[in-house]
Amino acid sequence: MKYTIAIDQSTSATKALLFDEDCKLVARSSVDHQQYYPQAGWVEHDAEEIYHNTVKAIRELIVNSQLSTANCHFSLAITNQRETVVVWNRKTGIPIANAVVWQCMRGVDICNELKAAGYGEMVKAKSGLLIDPYFAGSGAKWLLDHVEGAREAAERGDLCFGTIDSWLIFKLTGGRNHLTDYTNASRTLLFNIHTLDWDDDLLQMLTIPRCMMPKALPCDACYGETTVEGLFNEAIQIAGVLGDSHGALAGQMCYEAGFGKATYGTGSSVMVNIGVEAAEAPAGLVTSIGFAANGKVFYAFEGNIHCTGATIQWLKNQLHLIDDASEIEAIATSVEDNGGVYFVPAFSGLGAPWWNDQVKAAISGLTLASTKAHVCRATLESIAYQIADLIGAMTKSAGVQLQEVRVDGGPTKNHFLMQYQANMLQVPIVRSEVEDASAFGALIMNGFALGKWTSFEEAARVWTAEDPILPDKSMAEMQPFYDGWRHAVCQLMKD
């Protein structure tokens, strides 16, 4: 039997998932790692701990599955938290400091200086990104500027730059391979998404020596061999690497332009495949490499919404309108429509595509006839409206026709929400039966790398989903409600 181990290295834990030849999940293990907050706004991880946890998770996986490493054939795929950066010594394999996590704001002054110096347009044209400490480049520059002796060591060629995938590959291969994939590279502020290489102008802008950078490869490449610290008697292939959001796009089989994925969580992450030609993203959104496989590079627009599932929790925890999130659907559907009530959940300002951090959350349109059912319905509708705002901006800018949206996350169990989403977007909404979409995407890339599949159509056959939720109302019927939403948002922005 052939098995694939997919490592899903996230912000809070390292998961190892074991898939059999039929791409069925056989076993899993997970090991949490510590979060470090050395001062306000700073977030760090211990990269050594993450590596040791990766080895531990793989060991636990093999033990739990009761498989023999001698009698079975294994390979390893990786998907990872993006933008978190590690800088380590090439000779010793020891990090010069803790990893700077994507949530860390220590690079904000660096980014503000770059924006003030007028680098914004160049950065967007070359990398597809906005200048922001969210991306890995400013964290790496901060480390070189503030860790004693780091810049001199970097100039000598003694230091390596890497996102978490690069770090794990380097350690798993015993320091032989310093590699990354196109998707992780595209989230650093240092990678030219058109030439598919590190960009000299961007490296110079952030004063990062090119000799630090890993070689970038397509997602479906082979990245080296490992025994996982002697766990396997014979070395196994590391094949298939991509960032976690890109893994979800690939794992949801969004292999054509116009197919998108939406992850409904506390907030929502939305990514739409725009095809094999990069395009400039709408204001406030970014263009990234969606994934690169089977000889093709697909680009994607990406944006994030601050409050979706968090709004439901606010109704429960703060207003006490519901005792459990599962109750909201029945309450919301007890009324025929929203009764003119709109909820703009701008608790942290409005995210994409509005990008106004001064707006505060508000419920508008209340009358003496309004009930908690109208507020609950307005809450669910607000999630669908925000997704529609974002996807509408993406598809219009890219000039692509939205075909289908594939969704995951807890709120997707709410049928009213999913039906309303289908009506707002006028395309099918498909709920995948695959729980770990990012890991499944890594599994797919592993299959391409090792010759399991030769086409996207062939790979897509292993994906299973529930019956699609089709629109049951026309856009003409939905438009008055959408107009009401946009009016509510615009009124807040005027205030």
Secondary structure, 3 states (H helix, E strand, C coil): CEEEEEEEECCCEEEEEEECCCCCEEEEEEEECCCECCCCCCCEECHHHHHHHHHHHHHHHHHHHCCCCCCCEEEEEEEECCCCEEEEECCCCCECCCEECCCCCCCHHHHHHHHHCCCHHHHHHHHCCCCCCCCHHHHHHHHHHHCCCHHHHHHCCCEEEEEHHHHHHHHHCCCCCCEEEHHHHCCCCCEECCCCEECHHHHHHCCCCHHHCCEEECCCCEEEEECCCCCCCCCEEEEEEEEHHHHHHHHCCCCCCCEEEEEECCCEEEEEEEECCCCCCCCCCEEEEEEEECCEEEEEEEEEECCCHHHHHHHHHHHCCCCCHHHHHHHHCCCCCCCCCEEECCCCCECCCCCECCCCCEEECCCCCCCHHHHHHHHHHHHHHHHHHHHHHHHHHHCCCCCEEEEECHHHHCHHHHHHHHHHHCCCEEEECCCCHHHHHHHHHHHHHCCCCCCHHHHHCCCCECCCECCCCCHHHHHHHHHHHHHHHHHHHHC
